[in-house]
């Protein structure tokens, strides 16, 4: 039996600055029809900035969707056609006032594949050089620096709940460690 769904019709309900919302009428693998709500997103980057004294620089900001302030790694939405590494450079300068001397791509992940096509590219930034902060007019950000151990404690205790931040910090923990896992080809 085939496993893919065939799109029969797409209807856009909303086209916005950050997301588009559409309803797709699909044919299921068993031949029946159903509807799928899909949020389209241009993608984003998340950066784990590591200072010269091995502290992770996090940001605290209010997120309206949650109606609360949360702690995250610096991150931002890709502009149309923008290279993720270029976006990472821009977001670091905008949110924490640093340019990376070294920027390493770690992985990419889908945030909520059940209803969104958003992909986030995760980087680690080192050899940070101070630069002028260029926050967007609608961003109000506070920074904090924590050790990797403190960040892990914040995850364990539910202080950090943001998935890209948790993923980035855990990737930093595993960086350089041989954890006995097969490579991509061995999975």
For each residue, the residues with C-beta under 8 A, 3 or more apart:
1: 29 30
2: 29
3: 29
4: 29
5: 26 27 28 29 34 36
6: 26 27
7: 10 24 25 26
8: 24 25 26 27 33
9: 24 25
10: 7 22 23 24 25
11: 22 23 24 25
12: 15 20 21 22
13: 21 22 23
14: 19 20 21
15: 12 20
16: 19 20 21
17:
18: 41 42 77
19: 14 16 39 40 41 116
20: 12 14 15 16 39 40
21: 12 13 14 16 37 38 39 40
22: 10 11 12 13 37 38 40
23: 10 11 13 35 36 37 38
24: 7 8 9 10 11 35 36 38
25: 7 8 9 10 11 33 34 35
26: 5 6 7 8 33 34 35 36
27: 5 6 8 31 32 33
28: 5 31 32 33 34
29: 1 2 3 4 5
30: 1
31: 27 28
32: 27 28
33: 8 25 26 27 28
34: 5 25 26 28
35: 23 24 25 26
36: 5 23 24 26 115
37: 21 22 23 115
38: 21 22 23 24 115 116 117
39: 19 20 21 115 116 117 118
40: 19 20 21 22 116 117
41: 18 19 44 77 116 117 118
42: 18 77 78 79 80
43: 77 78 84 118 119 120 121
44: 41 75 76 77 78 87 118 119 120 121 164
45: 75 76 78 84 87 88 91 120 121 122 123
46: 72 73 74 75 120 121 122 123 164 165 167 168
47: 73 74 75 88 91 92 100 103 122 123 124 125 168
48: 56 73 106 122 123 124 125 168 169 171 172
49: 56 57 73 74 92 96 98 100 124 125 126 128
50: 54 55 56 57 124 125 126 128 172
51: 54 55 56 57 128 145
52: 127 128
53:
54: 50 51 147 148
55: 50 51 145 146 147
56: 48 49 50 51 73 145 146 147 148 151 169 172
57: 49 50 51 74 96 98 128 143 144 145
58: 71 72 73 143 144 145 146 151 160 165
59: 71 72 73 74 95 96 141 142 143 144
60: 69 70 71 72 141 142 143 144
61: 69 70 72 139 140 141 142
62: 68 69 140
63: 66 67 68 69 70
64: 67
65:
66: 63 70
67: 63 64
68: 62 63
69: 60 61 62 63
70: 60 61 63 66 160 161 162
71: 58 59 60 144 154 159 160 162 165
72: 46 58 59 60 61 75 160 162 164 165
73: 46 47 48 49 56 58 59 162 164 165 168 169
74: 46 47 49 57 59 91 92 95 96
75: 44 45 46 47 72 91 95 120 164
76: 44 45 87 90 91 94 95
77: 18 41 42 43 44 87
78: 42 43 44 45 82 84 87
79: 42 82 87
80: 42
81:
82: 78 79 86 87
83: 86 87
84: 43 45 78 87 88 105 121 123
85: 88 89 103 105 123
86: 82 83 89 90
87: 44 45 76 77 78 79 82 83 84 90 91 121
88: 45 47 84 85 91 92 100 103 121 123 125
89: 85 86 92 93 99 100 103
90: 76 86 87 93 94
91: 45 47 74 75 76 87 88 94 95
92: 47 49 74 88 89 95 96 98 99 100 125 128
93: 89 90 96 97 98 99 131 132 133 134
94: 76 90 91 133 134 135 136 139
95: 59 74 75 76 91 92 133 135 139 141 143
96: 49 57 59 74 92 93 133 141 143
97: 93 130 131 132 133
98: 49 57 92 93 125 128 129 130 131
99: 89 92 93 128 129 131
100: 47 49 88 89 92 103 125 126 127 128 129
101: 126 127 128 129
102: 125 126 127
103: 47 85 88 89 100 123 124 125 126
104: 123 124 125 126
105: 84 85 121 122 123
106: 48 122 123 124 168 171 175
107: 122 167 171
108: 119 120 121 122
109: 119 120 122 164 167
110: 113 116 117 118 119 120
111: 116 118 119 120 163 164
112: 115 116 118
113: 110 116 117
114:
115: 36 37 38 39 112
116: 19 38 39 40 41 110 111 112 113
117: 38 39 40 41 110 113
118: 39 41 43 44 110 111 112
119: 43 44 108 109 110 111
120: 43 44 45 46 75 108 109 110 111 164
121: 43 44 45 46 84 87 88 105 108
122: 45 46 47 48 105 106 107 108 109 164 167 168 171
123: 45 46 47 48 84 85 88 103 104 105 106
124: 47 48 49 50 103 104 106 168 171 172 175
125: 47 48 49 50 88 92 98 100 102 103 104 128
126: 49 50 100 101 102 103 104
127: 52 100 101 102
128: 49 50 51 52 57 92 98 99 100 101 125
129: 98 99 100 101
130: 97 98
131: 93 97 98 99
132: 93 97
133: 93 94 95 96 97
134: 93 94
135: 94 95 139 140 141
136: 94 139
137:
138:
139: 61 94 95 135 136
140: 61 62 135
141: 59 60 61 95 96 135
142: 59 60 61
143: 57 58 59 60 95 96
144: 57 58 59 60 71
145: 51 55 56 57 58
146: 55 56 58 150 151 154
147: 54 55 56 150 151
148: 54 56 151 152 169 172 173
149: 152 153
150: 146 147 153 154
151: 56 58 146 147 148 154 155 160 169
152: 148 149 155 156 169 173
153: 149 150 156 157
154: 71 146 150 151 157 159 160
155: 151 152 158 159 160 166 169 170
156: 152 153
157: 153 154
158: 155 161
159: 71 154 155
160: 58 70 71 72 151 154 155 165 166 169
161: 70 158 166
162: 70 71 72 73 165 166
163: 111 166 167
164: 44 46 72 73 75 109 111 120 122 167 168
165: 46 58 71 72 73 160 162 168 169
166: 155 160 161 162 163 169 170
167: 46 107 109 122 163 164 170 171
168: 46 47 48 73 106 122 124 164 165 171 172
169: 48 56 73 148 151 152 155 160 165 166 172 173
170: 155 166 167 173 174
171: 48 106 107 122 124 167 168 174 175
172: 48 50 56 124 148 168 169 175
173: 148 152 169 170 177
174: 170 171 177 179
175: 106 124 171 172
176:
177: 173 174
178:
179: 174
180:
181:
182: 185 186 187
183: 186 187
184: 187
185: 182
186: 182 183
187: 182 183 184
